[in-house]
Structure formats: structure tokens, C-alpha cells
Amino acid sequence: MTVLAVPAAGRTTATEVEAAAARIRHHVVDMCAGAEGGHLGGSLSCVDILSVLYFDVLRVDPERPHDPGRDIFLLSKGHAAIALYATLAERGFLDPAELAGYGRRGSRLLGHPTRAVPGVELPTGSLGHGLALGLGLALSARMREAGRFGPRRRTYVLLGDGELQEGSCWESVMAAASTRADHLVAVVDRNGLQLGSPTERVCPMEPLGERFRGFGWDVREVDGHDHGELRAALGTAPWTAGRPGVVIARTVKGNGVPAAENRIDAHYTTLPARVAARAHRDLSLRKAS
């Protein structure tokens, strides 16, 4: 097997990553203004994470999406698919014009991602399974490559914090530590809200970092909207030989759109035209400031 050359991380400047994140947020608002609506709050909360990953960390190439040497990304919180679609479009995997068909009959851009979309590794969205899938892919890479083809690929899995209420997540946490899966990196979008209530009201998880450490994981806790902090954590993984890593990214649900920030009812919404127009104005003002 021949591994194709995969572009290294650090292809773009900090300013370019910020600009990409701004465009992605506008795409998310547009998709939520469509007839089907979308998961606005949880998509906006993870835009910065996705932007840093795809524009500054992941070794991926939209011209060769199946390159065996690529890094792997899984969106375990599959309901944030619109944020992933927008990111893939900005990164060159999709024509941005395709985003306008999200959720429509015949479109491959469904409510949860599927492999029909270039850059999507596996279908996700049944919460609690993404980390186990990521662990399997990380172990597969270790078994197949064993260092023969240069740096072993890394596997990143983005989870929602409400998703961590699933027992299967913690079974995967234990299994990853016991198998010393050090090229597996979990990223928790810790926005504190889920459908219907704050996550801590349903199932208290804090101190979340200590829980992961107790299972043998290496932990980094960052501001999930600070690109510098995200880059420093995500881009340097794996951090410790033999230990899987987790980045707990503290985020704001609905980030960038004041009317949606920290609001439970922004979990899924169809934006009226006037509300979408105001959201676009707010995002533009945010960029200008």
C-alpha cells in the first residue's frame, strides 16, 4: 500500500482561520433559515473547534479524501451536521452552493451526516457511539501502519457534553485507556445545555476533567472559542505516549448570534427571514469588532 502525501497542519494563518469560522457561521444561519430548520445552538458552539481542526490541525486533502495517511475526524454529535457541512464546503470538500439544498428532497446533506458527503468518514448521530467508533479506527491505524508509513494518523472525535450521559461513552473511555490509544483525541463541546435543560441539572458531570484523568486520560481544558488555545491543544496531540487525550472546550451554545446564545430553545429552530437577517448583521458586526 502506498500512502499519498497529506498536507501538513499549519497551512493557514490565524486571520484566515478566523475568516473561515465567520463564513461557516453565516452558512449555519442560512441553513437554519431553510424550510427544514436546523440545530442552530450546538452547531454554532462548535464552529471554532471545527475551524481550527480543518484549517490548522488535520492532515486531510479534499482532492484525496480517502488518502490512507489522512487524519480521521468523526462528528459524534451528529445533530451538528450543518456546522460540519459548512466547514467541509469552506475547506474544499464541497461546493458551497450545495449548502442551499440542505434538507431538501434529493440532497445528500441530511440532518445527520452520511458517507455520501465527501469528507464524512462514518454516519453518526445516534449519540454515545462516536467515541467507540473513533477508538476502533485509532486501533486499526496502529495495527495496520505500525510506523511503516511515517507519522501514524490521529483520530479526533467531537462529542457533545449531553452525550456523555450515555454509558457507552464511558465504556469507550475505559477501553481507550486500557488499550493505550494515544493517537485518539476526544473533544468535548462543553456548552452546558442540551435539549430541554442544562446538562448539569440532568446528570452532573463536573469536575469533568478529573473524571477523564481518573480513567487514565491526558486532559486539556480550553476556551472553545479561543483559536490560540484550541490550536495549542489540538495541534500538539498526542501529548503523552500510551495515554488517549481529551480537550474539554468550554463553549457558548449559539455563539456569535446574541439572540441564540445560552438559549435552550435554540437547540433546533427554523429561523424566520427577519431573524436570520438580524443574525447575519450580528455576525458581521462581530467580525468588524
Secondary structure, 3 states (H helix, E strand, C coil): CCCCCCCCCCCCCHHHHHHHHHHHHHHHHHHHCCCCCECHHHHHCCHHHHHHHHHHHCCCCCCCCCCCCCCEEEECCHHHHHHHHHHHHHHCCCCHHHHHHCCCCCCCCCCCCCCCCCCCCCCCCCCCCHHHHHHHHHHHHHHHHCCCCCCCCCEEEEEECHHHHCHHHHHHHHHHHHCCCCCEEEEEEECCEECCEEHHHHCCCCCHHHHHHHCCCEEEEEECCCHHHHHHHHCCCCCCCCCCEEEEEECCCCCCCCCCCCCHHHCCECCCHHHHHHHHHHHHHHHHC
